[in-house]
Every structure is written in structure tokens, then in C-alpha cells.
Amino acid sequence: MGKKVALFSLTDCQGCEFVVLQLGEKLLEVAKEADFANFRLASSRKEDGPFFISFVDGAVTSNEEIERLKWIRTNSKYLVALGSCATTGGVNTLKNYFSGVNFPKEVYSRDFESFEAKPISEYVKVDVLIPGCPINLEEFVFVLKALLEDRVLKLKLAPVCEDCKKNGIECITKRGVFCLGPYTIGGCGAPCPAAGVSCFGCRGPLFSPNVTDAEKVLKDRFMHGGILFTGLGWVLVKGESK
């Protein structure tokens, strides 16, 4: 029997767990070393731990989720933030920038506890971050295998631009296309720029991006209405044509 591995979801769309399901037969190979004791999209099996590795996707938006997250941390040797919602708060944090609107009441028409969306690292110690919306499957397998061998990996803080250079992709900003690649965590292989589409920052911001210069470049070079990541979420950036 392999080491116990669990996948848990907080507030999210569970898209990252669907990506894990795409492992298909490879998932069966990995299962020889990893005993998936909690993965509700793949099995009805549910155990209480302790777990060798716990992957958590989703942002924290309620006291109930805080308590659940702390329980997961207590019962896990390694805790991995899975996807942008868990690592930065993701698209859930859009609501943080709108005041005077009770979104839960508007959506559910009843009392529903929900406060500002935050990444799981705001409440517990996280051992490894896997960014992405959704995650990169190869990164998931790489991290899983490393942790099963008791090797803790650190996130490489390089922008998407590095992926473009490695893959020989011409910088799309040369064509006057708005792109957040210089300010976004790379490692995805730059599929969007490769297709001629701008990076919109789905993997989250570099932890110390040069936002001041970024804003200047965007205002100087582009007519845009893009999306710029902040530390916990996204804010709309509206530009004017020059």
C-alpha cells in the first residue's frame, strides 16, 4: 500500500481536480506509490487521515473553511496549494473589490456566510505551491513524485517570458498586443502567446512584480481593458487610447 494522498476542495470550480483526472492510466501508475484516500471526483472513498500529502484547491471564504483547512494541515505531513484559487485567491477575489454588494444574497437569496476570498497560505503553512488556472498536469506529477520521496520543491519564480524564450515564441507585445507575461509566474510553457493570444495572468503574479513600471508600459503602449493580478486577487485596469 502506498503513502496516503488526499485532494480537498474549498471555494472553487474544481477544475484543477478535473485536470488530475486526465492522468488516466498514468494515475493508476502513480497509485502504485500513492494511496488516494480522499479524491471525491475519482472515488467515493473518504478517510480521516493522517495523510502523507494533502492537495488543497480553492480559496478560503468562510469560517467553516478555515477550520477545515486547519484540520487538513494538522493531519498532513505535506500540504500543497493546488491552483490559482489556493495560491492567490484566484478569480474568487474579484468580489473583494466591490463594496456595497452582498453577493451571497444576490446569488442564493438567503443568508450565506462568505467573507473576502484569500489564499490558503493566509491561514496555514503551505509546503509547495502549484499555480495555474487550471494547473499544469506535468507539474502536478512532478511535485507528487518528489514529495512521495520526501523531497520538498520550491517554486521557480520566473516570468512567462522565460517560457516564450525557451520555446522560440516571438514577444507578442511587439505587435502591440497587451500581455501580462512579464509579471506572471511562468512554467506553463506559454501556450497563450504561442497561439498569438496575450497572457492574462492565470498562474498568479510574481511575488515582487514591478507593478509601477508595468502600469507605465501598459498606459504608454496599449489601448487596453485588461486584468492585472494583485497580491490577493485581480483588479480591473482600464486604459485610454493614445
N, C-alpha and C positions, 0 to 999 in steps of 0.2 A: 504494500500500500504506500502511495506517495505522500508527500507532505501536504497538509490541508491548505487549500486555497479557496478564498471566498470573494464574491463580487457583490457589492451593495450599491443601491441607488438612493440618492436623496432627491432634490428637485431638479429634474432634467427630462429629456425626451428618451433616454436610454439608447440613444444612437450609438454610443461607444460600446455598449454591450452587444449590440447587433453586429458591430464590426468584429468582435471577438468570435461570434458565432460563425463568421465567414472563414474561420480557420478550417472548418470542415474536417477532413481526415487528419490534418495536422494537429487538430485539437485532441484527437484520440492518441496521437503520438506523444503530445505533451502530457496527456493524462497518465502516462506511464510513470512520470515523475511527480505529477501534481494531482492530488486528490481533490477535485472540485466539490467541496462540501456545501457550498451555497452559491448557486448561479441559477436564478429563477427562470431565465429565458431558455435555459437548456435542460433543466430538471426540476422536479418538484421536491427534491431532497433539500432539507434545511436543518443545519446543525448549529449548536450554540457556541462552538469553539472549544478550546482556543484554536486560532488559525496561525499558520506559519506566515502566510501573506494574505492581506486583505486589500482588494482594489475598491476604491470608492469613487463613483461618478456622481455628478450633481452638485449644485450649490446648496448652502445652508440657508434656510428661510424661516425656520421655526424653532421654538424651544425644544420641541419633541425631537427634531433632527439633531440638535446639539447634544442631547442626552444619548441618542442612538450612536452618534459619531464617537462620543467619549467611550461608550461601551465597546465599540469596534476597536478603538485604539488600545484599550486595556486588554483586550483579548487577541491582539495580533502582534507578532514579532516585527513584521514589516507592514507599513501602511503606505499605499500608493495612491496618489491623486490621479484619477483617470479622466482625461479630457479637460477641455477649457472651463466647463462649469465648475469642476472641482478645483482646478488650479488657479483660476482668476475670478470666478463667479459667472463668467460667460454672458450669454445673452440675457440671462435672468436679471442681471444688474441694470438693465435698461430702466426698470421701474424705479431704481434708486434716484434717478434724475428728474422725476416728475413729482411735484408736490401738489397736494390738494386733491389727489385722485385715489380713492380706495379701490385698488384693482381687484382684490379678492371679492369684494361685494359686487363690483361691476360684472365680474365673470361668473361667480357662483350664486349671487343673490342671497347670501346668508353669511352668518358670522364664520370667519375662517382665518385662523391665526397665520400671519405672514408678515415678516419684517424685512429690512434691507437684505438683499441677497449678498452673501460673502463666500469666499473660497474656504475650503475645509481647514487650511493652514491657519486661519484666524482663531481656531478653537483647539486644535490638537497638533502634535508634532507629526510632520509628514516626512517619510524617508526618501521617497522618489516621486518626481513629477513626470507625468506623460501628457504633454499638451496636445491640442488638436480638437477640431470640431467637424467630423469626429476624429478619433485617434488614428495614428498610422499603425497598421497591423504588425508590420515588421518591428516597430519599436516596442509594441506590447510583448511580443515573443522574446525579444532581446532582453527586456527588463525581467520578465518572468523567469527565464532560464538563469539569468545572473543571480537573482535573489534565491532561487532554489539551491544555488551553490554557495549561498551566504556572501555574495559579492554585491555591495551596495554601489549603484551607479550615480553619478552626478550629471545633471543636465548641462549639455554644452550650450553656452549662451552665445550663439552666433546668429546673425540675421538671415532671412530667407535669401538675401543677395548672395550669400556663400553657396547656396544650393544652385542658384542660377549660374554662377561662375563655373562650378564643378560640371554642370550639365551643358555648358556652352549655350546658354539661353541669353539672347540679347536683352539688355535692360529696356523694359517697355516704357520707362519714363522718357527715353529718347524720342519716342513718338508722341509725347505729350499726354501719356496715359497716367492717371492718378494711381499710385501704388504705395501700400504700406509695408512692402517687403523689407526696407531698411530698418524698420522699427519693430519687426515681429520676429519671434523665436523661430529659427529655421529647423531643418531636419526633416521636412516634409517631402523634399525633392522638387519643390517649386512647380507643382502641376498646373497651377493657375497661370503664372507667367509663361509657362511652356505652351499653353493654349492661347496665349495672347490676351489673357484676362488679368486684371490687376489683383494683387494680393489684398485681401480685406481683413487680414489680421486674425484669422480664426484660431491660431495657436497661442494667442496672447502676446503681450508686449515684452520686449526685452526688459529686464528688471531695472535698468538705468538708461532708458532711451533718451536721446537728445531731442526732447519734445519741442523746445524753443526753436531750434534750427529747423526741425521738421515742419513746424507751423509756418515758418517764414518761406520755406521752399514751396510748400503747398499753395500758399497765397500768391507767391511770385510767378509760379509756373502753370497753375491749373485753374480751370473753371470746374468746380467740383461741388459735390454734396456727399462727402464720403463718411466713413465711420472710423473713428480713431479710438484705440484702446486707451484706457487709463488703468491705474493700479488695480481697481476692483471691478471695473466694468467698461462700458463704452459710452462715449458722448458724441452727439452729432456735431459735425464740423461743416458749417455752411460757408461757401465761398462765393465770390463775385467774379465775373469775367473781367479781364483787364484788357 
